[in-house]
Amino acid sequence: MGRPQAFDTATAVRAARDLFWDRGYDATSLADLEHATGLNRSSLYNAFGSKRGLFDHAVRDYLDTVVAPRLAPLRAPGAGPDAAVTYLRELADVLADDRSRSARLGCLLVNTSTSIAAHDETLARTVAAHRDDLVDAFTDALTPCPDLDAPRVARTTAALTIAALTVARTAPQAAAELLRDAATDLAARTGPTHQEHP
């Protein structure tokens, strides 16, 4: 029988996630991960199999703890276009806040799409699934507008959101303004006169 694990996996994954988010996968060394997690190389390999294995856990944590809570209101029962407008405005506020990790670092998944995912099929699928999830969430929120092509507008809004998150790493204020403009435009297109009423 093996020795019990003497560290909290979730804490180690969160520390690694923040490091990968800050530096990117390729620029993060095992020594960096040892320092960030407080674990030695042997413990990291025993728990996660490899640096890539730890990164996969970090991506899952990011999706579960950062992305999912932001998308939840778009999928809530009774959600409508106002939820999509609120999502854009709130994300803009996050990016405009200098204290925010997202303002400094952008989106872990978007950053990944321009680095390791470019030559890693499994990660490319994860990034694509995230993009599809964003489109689906916007579609759910925009469907109550009968005179709006919800899937098309959702695809456009998701693409703009991803573009803003790409810009955020180097120009967070510009990214925030892009999202605010998108929110204003979407609100104008989906105001009360455009929505179904009971």
HUUR-V419634 format. One record per residue. PSI is psi in whole degrees, -180 to 180 (* if undefined). Layout:
psi: <PSI PSI>
This chain:
psi: <130 163 143 149 132 18 161 116 -44 -39 -42 -43 -42 -41 -42 -40 -47 -35 -46 -39 -39 -47 -20 160 -51 -35 -3 119 165 -36 -40 -43 -38 -45 -44 -40 -19 11 149 170 -41 -44 -40 -45 -39 -38 -37 -8 -37 172 -42 -39 -41 -39 -41 -42 -40 -42 -43 -41 -41 -45 -41 -38 -20 -51 -52 -45 -32 -33 -20 -45 -26 -22 1 148 132 0 148 -165 -31 -30 -37 -41 -44 -41 -48 -43 -41 -39 -37 -42 -39 -46 -27 -13 112 -22 -10 136 -39 -35 -37 -31 -8 -145 129 -42 -40 -43 -41 -35 -23 4 -102 -35 -21 -23 23 109 -40 -46 -35 -39 -39 -44 -42 -39 -39 -44 -44 -38 -41 -44 -45 -40 -44 -40 -44 -44 -30 -12 -33 -6 100 -27 15 136 84 -47 -40 -46 -36 -43 -43 -43 -39 -43 -40 -39 -45 -39 -43 -40 -28 -43 -32 -32 -34 -22 71 -35 -40 -39 -42 -42 -38 -44 -38 -42 -41 -40 -43 -45 -43 -40 -39 -34 -21 26 179 -34 -12 -5 152 145 147 *>
